[in-house]
Amino acid sequence: MVATGTSGNETRMQWAALTGVIATVSVFAIAQGLSYPLLSFILQRQGISPAMIGLSAAMTPVGFIVSSPLIPALARRFGAGRTALTCAALSAITLALIGWTQNVYLWFPLRFLIGVVTNPLYVLSEIWVIALAPPARRGRVMGIYSTVISAGFAAGPLCLLAVGTEGWPPFLVGIAAFVFCGACLALVLRRLPKVDEAGHRVSVMGFMPMAWLLLSAVVVAAGFEQAVLALLPVYGTYYGIAEARMSALLSVMIAGNIAMQVPLGLLAERLTARLVRFICVSLTVLGCVLLPVLIETPLIWPCVFIWGAVSYGIYTMSIIELGERFTGSALVAGNAAFSLMWGVGGIAMPPLAGGAMDILGADGLPITLGAMCLALAVTTVIRRRIV
């Protein structure tokens, strides 16, 4: 009876810690989702060119890439909890500096810095969610986590409708979100598991040969998401489709992402994360094929809803498989490698797809995205047969 009670108490504490970490990530996502459009609006009012605005925005993912290899060493040296709390405080300070300077050239190093300091907070929180999720329920937990992240990023721009984009109010919302993020984390810090173990240490670069296919899937998921967000409205102009309709299509696509990650996670519990990821990749390829066929028909609405769900599901399934296969320092290094690859995919794919559209016209977008996803699907099948 005592053992059962203790087990129940430990389970309750585990779920309480899990809830606290997911709450932390949700607030973090709102702050991040708010800052991207806010800074673009401000620069646009200042008469900054679109190219310069895009280059400025790229500084944050560059910060992700640069900081990712440092995260395992920071977690070992200072402890994961202390590192995450420090990063939450530094994120608030950096966003305050951005609001204070209001200068495009000063924003380059500051936006790079905010990428550097927010990345460990995100990576370590994700590791805690993976470690706390019961193995039998990891699919649904990671589905909930992905849903919360997506909803948080979507909610960020909505905050601007309430506070506007001028003056300090929108910055104060973002700063308060980072502070609240740190407070949520501090409340559950003692209940969080250690994310690194003594013994063999795995670096980010050392992890890459261990799970190159998983990392390739992350590149595909990131590249697909960023290319679609940046270029789907442009794709619509080739067909004479109004901007409002293309914006609505993007919203439906994001809604599919938000709504379907938990069902996909439950499916991964019944099948396997690897198999569900392959299904997601295959359906994403099918969506690329159907896009030019359905773009001017009513069927495009359910198509992009499913497209959004399965394209982001590639990342969700990869995270689930990461938690199934790795623990300790390998899990820390792997999650940091995921962040690095997300930055690489997000930076590389939009200009590649945009260049293809310059050469091939509208079809350059679905051809590029479809070829990328098809290569991942084929590689998955070949590797499965070899193994």
PyMOL commands that set and color helices and strands:
alter all, ss='L'
color gray80, all
select helices_A, chain A and resi 2-45+50-78+80-101+104-132+135-163+169-191+204-210+212-238+243-270+273-294+300-325+328-386
alter helices_A, ss='H'
color red, helices_A
deselect
rebuild
show_as cartoon
